Amino acid sequence: MAYDRNNVFARILRGEIPCQKVYEDAHVLAFNDIRPQAPVHVLLFPKGEYVSVDGFAAKASAGEQAGFIVAVGKVARQDGLAESGYRTLANHGADPGQEVPHFHVHIFGGKRLGRMLPRE
Ligand code: AMP
């Protein structure tokens, strides 16, 4: 799938739509999810144009990939989640229902999170 420059996260990156920013560096932006599903629900994504984890894994530079996972740890620690625990989740494509076609990781925490997937 080609990258859509009008997706909502691209527009947030360009400053066209506001967000509740919690972290930013040269390669990464993180902000609070607009419809939080846990007391802490942060979305963290690279500034580069990647539709999902699949393209990021295949095409991003080693520096972007390393910086990304380092930023995940920083944001989780910043939110006080390192001790109590947290979950990271990335949706790719149709089966998990990816809504926004710009690669992002969800960081959930602040309560017992229960099963990873709902029972069928
Ligand atoms: P996904 O299904 O993994 O693509 O998740 C997309 C997430 O983006 C959802 O949890 C939405 O609540 C969130 N979201 C959509 N628009 C915004 C926005 N403008 N600001 C913050 N979060 C958003």
Backbone and ligand atoms as CSV (ligand in chain L), in Angstrom:
chain,resi,resn,atom,element,x,y,z
A,1,MET,N,N,0.853,-1.195,0.000
A,1,MET,CA,C,0.000,0.000,0.000
A,1,MET,C,C,0.892,1.249,0.000
A,2,ALA,N,N,0.566,2.217,-0.865
A,2,ALA,CA,C,1.360,3.457,-0.907
A,2,ALA,C,C,1.043,4.310,0.327
A,3,TYR,N,N,2.031,5.084,0.760
A,3,TYR,CA,C,1.841,5.934,1.926
A,3,TYR,C,C,0.909,7.102,1.573
A,4,ASP,N,N,-0.102,7.340,2.417
A,4,ASP,CA,C,-1.069,8.426,2.201
A,4,ASP,C,C,-0.646,9.639,3.045
A,5,ARG,N,N,-0.177,10.690,2.387
A,5,ARG,CA,C,0.337,11.862,3.133
A,5,ARG,C,C,-0.765,12.638,3.849
A,6,ASN,N,N,-2.007,12.277,3.618
A,6,ASN,CA,C,-3.101,12.964,4.314
A,6,ASN,C,C,-3.648,12.161,5.486
A,7,ASN,N,N,-2.960,11.060,5.856
A,7,ASN,CA,C,-3.458,10.328,7.030
A,7,ASN,C,C,-3.320,11.224,8.273
A,8,VAL,N,N,-4.118,10.902,9.294
A,8,VAL,CA,C,-4.234,11.809,10.446
A,8,VAL,C,C,-2.894,12.001,11.165
A,9,PHE,N,N,-2.054,10.976,11.228
A,9,PHE,CA,C,-0.779,11.152,11.942
A,9,PHE,C,C,0.186,12.007,11.125
A,10,ALA,N,N,0.140,11.904,9.801
A,10,ALA,CA,C,0.964,12.789,8.960
A,10,ALA,C,C,0.531,14.234,9.177
A,11,ARG,N,N,-0.758,14.452,9.315
A,11,ARG,CA,C,-1.266,15.809,9.521
A,11,ARG,C,C,-0.857,16.330,10.902
A,12,ILE,N,N,-0.861,15.459,11.909
A,12,ILE,CA,C,-0.384,15.867,13.243
A,12,ILE,C,C,1.100,16.227,13.155
A,13,LEU,N,N,1.882,15.416,12.452
A,13,LEU,CA,C,3.325,15.696,12.308
A,13,LEU,C,C,3.560,17.047,11.646
A,14,ARG,N,N,2.710,17.419,10.706
A,14,ARG,CA,C,2.857,18.719,10.021
A,14,ARG,C,C,2.276,19.866,10.846
A,15,GLY,N,N,1.679,19.555,11.999
A,15,GLY,CA,C,1.114,20.596,12.854
A,15,GLY,C,C,-0.254,21.073,12.391
A,16,GLU,N,N,-0.901,20.314,11.509
A,16,GLU,CA,C,-2.226,20.724,10.995
A,16,GLU,C,C,-3.345,20.335,11.949
A,17,ILE,N,N,-3.080,19.338,12.804
A,17,ILE,CA,C,-4.056,18.861,13.789
A,17,ILE,C,C,-3.320,18.827,15.126
A,18,PRO,N,N,-3.964,19.286,16.216
A,18,PRO,CA,C,-3.276,19.271,17.519
A,18,PRO,C,C,-3.180,17.867,18.115
A,19,CYS,N,N,-2.276,17.711,19.054
A,19,CYS,CA,C,-2.172,16.445,19.788
A,19,CYS,C,C,-1.663,16.751,21.183
A,20,GLN,N,N,-1.818,15.791,22.080
A,20,GLN,CA,C,-1.266,15.902,23.443
A,20,GLN,C,C,0.077,15.202,23.445
A,21,LYS,N,N,1.113,15.950,23.064
A,21,LYS,CA,C,2.444,15.361,22.903
A,21,LYS,C,C,3.030,14.943,24.242
A,22,VAL,N,N,3.642,13.756,24.284
A,22,VAL,CA,C,4.324,13.327,25.507
A,22,VAL,C,C,5.822,13.140,25.279
A,23,TYR,N,N,6.241,13.032,24.010
A,23,TYR,CA,C,7.674,12.829,23.729
A,23,TYR,C,C,7.938,13.151,22.259
A,24,GLU,N,N,9.113,13.736,22.009
A,24,GLU,CA,C,9.523,13.955,20.618
A,24,GLU,C,C,11.042,13.969,20.557
A,25,ASP,N,N,11.602,13.362,19.523
A,25,ASP,CA,C,13.029,13.535,19.221
A,25,ASP,C,C,13.161,13.623,17.710
A,26,ALA,N,N,14.371,13.513,17.184
A,26,ALA,CA,C,14.585,13.732,15.748
A,26,ALA,C,C,13.798,12.755,14.886
A,27,HIS,N,N,13.569,11.554,15.382
A,27,HIS,CA,C,12.965,10.504,14.550
A,27,HIS,C,C,11.577,10.055,14.970
A,28,VAL,N,N,11.135,10.480,16.155
A,28,VAL,CA,C,9.942,9.873,16.765
A,28,VAL,C,C,9.032,10.937,17.374
A,29,LEU,N,N,7.718,10.708,17.308
A,29,LEU,CA,C,6.746,11.536,18.035
A,29,LEU,C,C,5.829,10.601,18.826
A,30,ALA,N,N,5.442,11.023,20.030
A,30,ALA,CA,C,4.500,10.232,20.834
A,30,ALA,C,C,3.471,11.166,21.442
A,31,PHE,N,N,2.199,10.739,21.423
A,31,PHE,CA,C,1.135,11.531,22.053
A,31,PHE,C,C,0.061,10.609,22.591
A,32,ASN,N,N,-0.820,11.192,23.419
A,32,ASN,CA,C,-1.901,10.405,24.016
A,32,ASN,C,C,-2.951,10.056,22.977
A,33,ASP,N,N,-3.427,8.808,23.036
A,33,ASP,CA,C,-4.507,8.391,22.142
A,33,ASP,C,C,-5.770,9.193,22.459
A,34,ILE,N,N,-6.474,9.579,21.411
A,34,ILE,CA,C,-7.675,10.406,21.576
A,34,ILE,C,C,-8.826,9.614,22.206
A,35,ARG,N,N,-8.800,8.293,22.074
A,35,ARG,CA,C,-9.822,7.423,22.694
A,35,ARG,C,C,-9.100,6.384,23.553
A,36,PRO,N,N,-8.595,6.806,24.732
A,36,PRO,CA,C,-7.742,5.904,25.519
A,36,PRO,C,C,-8.470,4.642,25.966
A,37,GLN,N,N,-7.758,3.526,25.883
A,37,GLN,CA,C,-8.327,2.238,26.310
A,37,GLN,C,C,-7.687,1.741,27.602
A,38,ALA,N,N,-6.880,2.578,28.244
A,38,ALA,CA,C,-6.251,2.268,29.531
A,38,ALA,C,C,-5.858,3.618,30.142
A,39,PRO,N,N,-5.566,3.655,31.456
A,39,PRO,CA,C,-5.168,4.933,32.072
A,39,PRO,C,C,-3.999,5.588,31.340
A,40,VAL,N,N,-3.024,4.777,30.896
A,40,VAL,CA,C,-1.990,5.282,29.988
A,40,VAL,C,C,-2.212,4.616,28.644
A,41,HIS,N,N,-2.394,5.425,27.603
A,41,HIS,CA,C,-2.518,4.898,26.238
A,41,HIS,C,C,-1.836,5.913,25.316
A,42,VAL,N,N,-0.580,5.607,25.019
A,42,VAL,CA,C,0.245,6.493,24.195
A,42,VAL,C,C,0.442,5.848,22.829
A,43,LEU,N,N,0.473,6.677,21.804
A,43,LEU,CA,C,0.826,6.231,20.447
A,43,LEU,C,C,2.201,6.792,20.125
A,44,LEU,N,N,3.089,5.941,19.669
A,44,LEU,CA,C,4.454,6.366,19.374
A,44,LEU,C,C,4.772,5.949,17.953
A,45,PHE,N,N,5.310,6.866,17.156
A,45,PHE,CA,C,5.566,6.503,15.760
A,45,PHE,C,C,6.772,7.236,15.197
A,46,PRO,N,N,7.372,6.652,14.163
A,46,PRO,CA,C,8.501,7.298,13.505
A,46,PRO,C,C,8.002,8.458,12.646
A,47,LYS,N,N,8.861,9.467,12.440
A,47,LYS,CA,C,8.480,10.590,11.586
A,47,LYS,C,C,8.571,10.225,10.108
A,48,GLY,N,N,9.279,9.162,9.795
A,48,GLY,CA,C,9.393,8.712,8.408
A,48,GLY,C,C,8.077,8.132,7.896
A,49,GLU,N,N,7.960,8.052,6.567
A,49,GLU,CA,C,6.700,7.644,5.931
A,49,GLU,C,C,6.634,6.122,5.782
A,50,TYR,N,N,6.109,5.464,6.819
A,50,TYR,CA,C,5.937,4.008,6.809
A,50,TYR,C,C,4.478,3.703,7.118
A,51,VAL,N,N,3.846,2.888,6.285
A,51,VAL,CA,C,2.425,2.592,6.456
A,51,VAL,C,C,2.182,1.758,7.715
A,52,SER,N,N,3.091,0.834,7.995
A,52,SER,CA,C,2.884,-0.056,9.147
A,52,SER,C,C,4.207,-0.674,9.555
A,53,VAL,N,N,4.139,-1.526,10.562
A,53,VAL,CA,C,5.340,-2.201,11.072
A,53,VAL,C,C,6.028,-2.990,9.969
A,54,ASP,N,N,5.242,-3.501,9.015
A,54,ASP,CA,C,5.814,-4.307,7.933
A,54,ASP,C,C,6.819,-3.488,7.119
A,55,GLY,N,N,6.437,-2.309,6.678
A,55,GLY,CA,C,7.342,-1.469,5.897
A,55,GLY,C,C,8.480,-0.927,6.737
A,56,PHE,N,N,8.190,-0.610,8.003
A,56,PHE,CA,C,9.245,-0.094,8.883
A,56,PHE,C,C,10.318,-1.154,9.093
A,57,ALA,N,N,9.884,-2.382,9.294
A,57,ALA,CA,C,10.840,-3.474,9.507
A,57,ALA,C,C,11.677,-3.722,8.255
A,58,ALA,N,N,11.045,-3.573,7.076
A,58,ALA,CA,C,11.745,-3.898,5.825
A,58,ALA,C,C,12.609,-2.749,5.313
A,59,LYS,N,N,12.172,-1.489,5.537
A,59,LYS,CA,C,12.802,-0.366,4.813
A,59,LYS,C,C,13.473,0.683,5.688
A,60,ALA,N,N,13.143,0.768,6.942
A,60,ALA,CA,C,13.748,1.822,7.780
A,60,ALA,C,C,15.226,1.519,8.003
A,61,SER,N,N,15.997,2.586,8.220
A,61,SER,CA,C,17.424,2.406,8.486
A,61,SER,C,C,17.613,1.791,9.876
A,62,ALA,N,N,18.795,1.231,10.079
A,62,ALA,CA,C,19.094,0.641,11.383
A,62,ALA,C,C,18.993,1.710,12.476
A,63,GLY,N,N,19.387,2.950,12.148
A,63,GLY,CA,C,19.302,4.037,13.125
A,63,GLY,C,C,17.862,4.354,13.498
A,64,GLU,N,N,16.984,4.398,12.495
A,64,GLU,CA,C,15.561,4.662,12.777
A,64,GLU,C,C,14.979,3.538,13.633
A,65,GLN,N,N,15.338,2.297,13.281
A,65,GLN,CA,C,14.767,1.155,14.013
A,65,GLN,C,C,15.267,1.140,15.453
A,66,ALA,N,N,16.556,1.370,15.618
A,66,ALA,CA,C,17.104,1.356,16.984
A,66,ALA,C,C,16.541,2.522,17.793
A,67,GLY,N,N,16.488,3.716,17.180
A,67,GLY,CA,C,15.968,4.888,17.879
A,67,GLY,C,C,14.525,4.689,18.296
A,68,PHE,N,N,13.784,3.974,17.476
A,68,PHE,CA,C,12.371,3.746,17.761
A,68,PHE,C,C,12.193,2.928,19.043
A,69,ILE,N,N,12.904,1.830,19.131
A,69,ILE,CA,C,12.697,0.959,20.300
A,69,ILE,C,C,13.267,1.609,21.564
A,70,VAL,N,N,14.321,2.389,21.410
A,70,VAL,CA,C,14.843,3.136,22.568
A,70,VAL,C,C,13.775,4.123,23.053
A,71,ALA,N,N,13.082,4.772,22.114
A,71,ALA,CA,C,12.044,5.745,22.477
A,71,ALA,C,C,10.862,5.067,23.165
A,72,VAL,N,N,10.515,3.855,22.742
A,72,VAL,CA,C,9.442,3.117,23.426
A,72,VAL,C,C,9.784,2.971,24.906
A,73,GLY,N,N,11.009,2.559,25.189
A,73,GLY,CA,C,11.423,2.392,26.583
A,73,GLY,C,C,11.412,3.708,27.347
A,74,LYS,N,N,11.874,4.787,26.695
A,74,LYS,CA,C,11.893,6.099,27.361
A,74,LYS,C,C,10.493,6.549,27.730
A,75,VAL,N,N,9.562,6.427,26.799
A,75,VAL,CA,C,8.193,6.895,27.049
A,75,VAL,C,C,7.548,6.062,28.155
A,76,ALA,N,N,7.750,4.763,28.132
A,76,ALA,CA,C,7.158,3.910,29.173
A,76,ALA,C,C,7.733,4.275,30.543
A,77,ARG,N,N,9.034,4.504,30.610
A,77,ARG,CA,C,9.634,4.887,31.898
A,77,ARG,C,C,9.151,6.258,32.336
A,78,GLN,N,N,9.040,7.182,31.368
A,78,GLN,CA,C,8.549,8.539,31.663
A,78,GLN,C,C,7.146,8.492,32.264
A,79,ASP,N,N,6.340,7.539,31.805
A,79,ASP,CA,C,4.973,7.405,32.323
A,79,ASP,C,C,4.916,6.539,33.575
A,80,GLY,N,N,6.075,6.138,34.091
A,80,GLY,CA,C,6.107,5.374,35.341
A,80,GLY,C,C,5.683,3.928,35.194
A,81,LEU,N,N,5.799,3.367,33.989
A,81,LEU,CA,C,5.266,2.029,33.745
A,81,LEU,C,C,6.297,0.915,33.878
A,82,ALA,N,N,7.573,1.273,34.066
A,82,ALA,CA,C,8.600,0.230,34.034
A,82,ALA,C,C,8.390,-0.781,35.160
A,83,GLU,N,N,7.929,-0.318,36.327
A,83,GLU,CA,C,7.741,-1.235,37.460
A,83,GLU,C,C,6.429,-1.985,37.379
A,84,SER,N,N,5.331,-1.272,37.108
A,84,SER,CA,C,4.006,-1.916,37.124
A,84,SER,C,C,3.771,-2.752,35.875
A,85,GLY,N,N,4.458,-2.409,34.794
A,85,GLY,CA,C,4.331,-3.167,33.551
A,85,GLY,C,C,3.491,-2.446,32.514
A,86,TYR,N,N,3.655,-2.873,31.292
A,86,TYR,CA,C,2.902,-2.262,30.196
A,86,TYR,C,C,2.860,-3.205,29.005
A,87,ARG,N,N,2.038,-2.857,28.039
A,87,ARG,CA,C,1.896,-3.661,26.811
A,87,ARG,C,C,2.154,-2.767,25.615
A,88,THR,N,N,2.902,-3.279,24.629
A,88,THR,CA,C,3.036,-2.573,23.355
A,88,THR,C,C,2.299,-3.382,22.305
A,89,LEU,N,N,1.730,-2.676,21.334
A,89,LEU,CA,C,0.931,-3.354,20.312
A,89,LEU,C,C,1.028,-2.559,19.013
A,90,ALA,N,N,1.232,-3.259,17.912
A,90,ALA,CA,C,1.246,-2.603,16.595
A,90,ALA,C,C,0.351,-3.395,15.651
A,91,ASN,N,N,-0.586,-2.726,15.023
A,91,ASN,CA,C,-1.476,-3.364,14.047
A,91,ASN,C,C,-0.921,-3.170,12.642
A,92,HIS,N,N,-0.954,-4.232,11.855
A,92,HIS,CA,C,-0.574,-4.141,10.438
A,92,HIS,C,C,-1.711,-4.713,9.611
A,93,GLY,N,N,-2.373,-3.865,8.841
A,93,GLY,CA,C,-3.322,-4.349,7.846
A,93,GLY,C,C,-4.701,-4.684,8.375
A,94,ALA,N,N,-5.397,-5.520,7.596
A,94,ALA,CA,C,-6.833,-5.723,7.772
A,94,ALA,C,C,-7.193,-6.603,8.971
A,95,ASP,N,N,-6.509,-7.726,9.159
A,95,ASP,CA,C,-6.952,-8.674,10.193
A,95,ASP,C,C,-7.015,-8.039,11.581
A,96,PRO,N,N,-6.006,-7.267,12.019
A,96,PRO,CA,C,-6.133,-6.629,13.331
A,96,PRO,C,C,-6.905,-5.314,13.275
A,97,GLY,N,N,-7.287,-4.859,12.068
A,97,GLY,CA,C,-8.104,-3.642,11.942
A,97,GLY,C,C,-7.318,-2.362,12.098
A,98,GLN,N,N,-6.141,-2.287,11.469
A,98,GLN,CA,C,-5.355,-1.044,11.534
A,98,GLN,C,C,-6.183,0.111,10.982
A,99,GLU,N,N,-6.342,1.174,11.807
A,99,GLU,CA,C,-7.173,2.324,11.403
A,99,GLU,C,C,-6.356,3.390,10.699
A,100,VAL,N,N,-5.195,3.691,11.263
A,100,VAL,CA,C,-4.406,4.817,10.747
A,100,VAL,C,C,-3.186,4.262,10.002
A,101,PRO,N,N,-3.064,4.579,8.698
A,101,PRO,CA,C,-2.001,3.968,7.887
A,101,PRO,C,C,-0.662,4.693,7.985
A,102,HIS,N,N,-0.230,4.934,9.215
A,102,HIS,CA,C,1.136,5.424,9.502
A,102,HIS,C,C,1.613,4.586,10.678
A,103,PHE,N,N,2.705,3.848,10.488
A,103,PHE,CA,C,3.165,2.920,11.522
A,103,PHE,C,C,3.185,3.563,12.905
A,104,HIS,N,N,2.606,2.886,13.868
A,104,HIS,CA,C,2.633,3.356,15.252
A,104,HIS,C,C,2.545,2.166,16.187
A,105,VAL,N,N,3.074,2.369,17.376
A,105,VAL,CA,C,2.945,1.390,18.446
A,105,VAL,C,C,2.072,2.006,19.526
A,106,HIS,N,N,1.134,1.214,20.017
A,106,HIS,CA,C,0.348,1.609,21.193
A,106,HIS,C,C,1.137,1.188,22.430
A,107,ILE,N,N,1.163,2.046,23.454
A,107,ILE,CA,C,1.728,1.684,24.761
A,107,ILE,C,C,0.587,1.811,25.769
A,108,PHE,N,N,0.205,0.666,26.358
A,108,PHE,CA,C,-0.898,0.636,27.325
A,108,PHE,C,C,-0.346,0.345,28.717
A,109,GLY,N,N,-0.905,0.981,29.739
A,109,GLY,CA,C,-0.511,0.659,31.105
A,109,GLY,C,C,-1.382,1.375,32.106
A,110,GLY,N,N,-1.024,1.181,33.384
A,110,GLY,CA,C,-1.744,1.877,34.449
A,110,GLY,C,C,-2.857,1.065,35.062
A,111,LYS,N,N,-3.073,-0.154,34.605
A,111,LYS,CA,C,-4.048,-1.061,35.229
A,111,LYS,C,C,-3.734,-2.482,34.749
A,112,ARG,N,N,-4.390,-3.471,35.371
A,112,ARG,CA,C,-4.265,-4.845,34.867
A,112,ARG,C,C,-4.924,-4.898,33.488
A,113,LEU,N,N,-4.203,-5.371,32.514
A,113,LEU,CA,C,-4.675,-5.257,31.130
A,113,LEU,C,C,-5.451,-6.464,30.627
A,114,GLY,N,N,-5.437,-7.553,31.380
A,114,GLY,CA,C,-6.258,-8.690,30.973
A,114,GLY,C,C,-5.682,-9.442,29.781
A,115,ARG,N,N,-6.554,-10.219,29.139
A,115,ARG,CA,C,-6.114,-11.083,28.036
A,115,ARG,C,C,-5.559,-10.259,26.887
A,116,MET,N,N,-4.609,-10.833,26.165
A,116,MET,CA,C,-4.052,-10.124,25.017
A,116,MET,C,C,-5.072,-9.983,23.897
A,117,LEU,N,N,-5.854,-11.057,23.692
A,117,LEU,CA,C,-6.886,-11.021,22.649
A,117,LEU,C,C,-8.207,-11.460,23.271
A,118,PRO,N,N,-9.343,-10.876,22.798
A,118,PRO,CA,C,-10.629,-11.325,23.334
A,118,PRO,C,C,-10.882,-12.792,22.977
A,119,ARG,N,N,-11.674,-13.470,23.846
A,119,ARG,CA,C,-12.067,-14.852,23.511
A,119,ARG,C,C,-12.948,-14.816,22.292
A,120,GLU,N,N,-12.862,-15.838,21.460
A,120,GLU,CA,C,-13.711,-15.927,20.242
A,120,GLU,C,C,-15.155,-16.120,20.667
L,1,AMP,P1,P,-4.791,1.500,14.946
L,1,AMP,O1,O,-6.065,0.713,14.906
L,1,AMP,O2,O,-3.650,0.692,15.501
L,1,AMP,O3,O,-4.477,2.128,13.612
L,1,AMP,O4,O,-5.024,2.645,16.007
L,1,AMP,C1,C,-5.238,3.991,15.670
L,1,AMP,C2,C,-5.411,4.766,16.950
L,1,AMP,O5,O,-5.315,6.141,16.655
L,1,AMP,C3,C,-6.751,4.555,17.657
L,1,AMP,O6,O,-6.532,4.052,18.978
L,1,AMP,C4,C,-7.368,5.976,17.682
L,1,AMP,O7,O,-8.078,6.240,18.875
L,1,AMP,C5,C,-6.144,6.854,17.530
L,1,AMP,N1,N,-6.390,8.174,16.950
L,1,AMP,C6,C,-7.044,8.465,15.802
L,1,AMP,N2,N,-7.032,9.795,15.562
L,1,AMP,C7,C,-6.337,10.358,16.583
L,1,AMP,C8,C,-5.968,11.691,16.917
L,1,AMP,N3,N,-6.336,12.746,16.148
L,1,AMP,N4,N,-5.249,11.909,18.038
L,1,AMP,C9,C,-4.896,10.872,18.832
L,1,AMP,N5,N,-5.191,9.581,18.570
L,1,AMP,C10,C,-5.913,9.332,17.462
